[in-house]
């Protein structure tokens, strides 16, 4: 069984919101006699400006170039959406509980990913793009300068 993940605000006294509590109880009731893993962690920091600059400056362009060479006129944003649909369900998917207690999967924006989730995402993208011999550099192979007034200035350091 694929695991489920819930994101919520803990109530005073360390209590869970009612619908979340019911959903977790339901999962546990369906797992009687089985070993389950339970992890509780506080929300991590979201992806950084440097991670974002690296993605739009060094991940999207080589993939977009290859897609254009294959006859597809695509904007960087369309390439990003293709990547999300192709490799990122496990990272972007989030289970929420509707007021009637029913679980629903929604997809988070990339701006909501933690720094760790973002790196996992780029690793998946790197492997996915590799099937077309697209080489995406690692962050330590590029220099990215971010200036609020001038924008992003980047170069590859091979």
N, C-alpha and C positions, 0 to 999 in steps of 0.2 A: 504494500500500500504506500502510495506517495504521501509524504507528510503534509501537514497543514501549518500555516504560520498566521498568527493573529497579531495585529498592532493596535494597541489601545492605551488609554491613560489609566493608570492604577488609581483607584478610589481611596479615600482616607481609610486607614486601618489595614491597608494592603489588600483591599477587596477588589474583585474583578467586576466589571459591568455585567449586569444580568444576562444579556444575550451572549456575551463572550463566555461566561461561566457555563451556560447551558450548552453551548457548542463544544467546549472542551470536555464537559461531562459526557456528551454524546459520543465523541471520539473515543474516550476512555471506556465507555460501556461497550463499544464495538471492538475493544481490544482486550477483553477479559481473558486472562490466561496467557497473554502474549507479552513479550518484553517491549516496552516503549521507551523512547528517549524524550525527555522534557528539558528544554533549555529556556532560561529566562535571562534576558539581557536588556540593558538600557539602550535607547536609541543612540546610534553613533553619529559622528559628524558627517554631513553630506559632502558630496564630491567637491573638490576644490576648483578654483578658477584655472589653475595650471592643468589639472586633469581635463577640464573642459576645453581649454585652448589646445592641448595636445590632441584630443579627439578630433576637433574640427579642423585642425591644421595638418595632422599627420596620419589620421586613421581614415577619415572620410575621403580626402582627395585621391589617394591611389585606387580606392575601390570605385569611386565615381569615374575616374579616368578609364578603368577597365570596362565599366558598364557602357560608357560612351563609345569606346572602341568597338563594342559589341552591337552598336546601333541604338542604344537607349539614351535619349536626351533626358537627363534627370538632374534636379536641383540637389544641392547638398542635403536639404531637409528630407527630400524623397529617398535619398540613399540611406539616411539615418533611419527612416521608417522601415525600409527594406531590411536593414540590419536587425532592427528590433523584432520584426516579424520572423526573421530567419533563425536567430540564435538566442533570443533573450527571454523567452517565456519564463524560464525558471528563475530569472533574476527580477523581472519586472512584475510578475504576477503576485498578487496579494489577495488573500481571502478576507472578505468582510462578512459580517453577520447582519442581515436585514432585520428590521424590527420584529418580523414574524419568526425570527430564529433561523431562517434559511441562509445557508452560506452562499456567497456569490464571489466569483473571481473577477477582480478588476486589474487594470494594468497601470502601474505608477509611471509618472513622467521620469525621464532620466535625471531631472534635476533633484529628484527625491532620493536617489540612490546614495548609500553611504560610500565613503572613500574605498572601503574594502569591496563592496558590491560593484563599484565602478571598475576597479582593477580586474575583478572576476569577469565582468562584462567585456572589457577590452581584450582579455585573454581569449575568450570565446570568439570574439570578432577576428582576432589575429589567426586563430586556427581555421575559422570559416573561410576567410579571404585566402588562406594558403592553398586552398583547392584550385585556385586560379593563378597560382604562383605570384600572388600579390604579397609583397614584403612590407610589413608595417613595423617601423622601428620601435624599440623600447624607449621609455621616457628618459633613461640615462644616456641615450644616443642622440638626444636633441637638446638644444638650448632654447628655452621659452622665457621671454621677458614680457611681463604684463605691466602696462602703464595705463592708468585710468584715462589719461587724456589722449595718448597715442594709439591705444589698443594693444594688439599682440604682435610681437616681433619674434620670429622663430627661425631656427636653422638646424639642419641635421649635422651631428658631429660623429662621423664614422671613423 
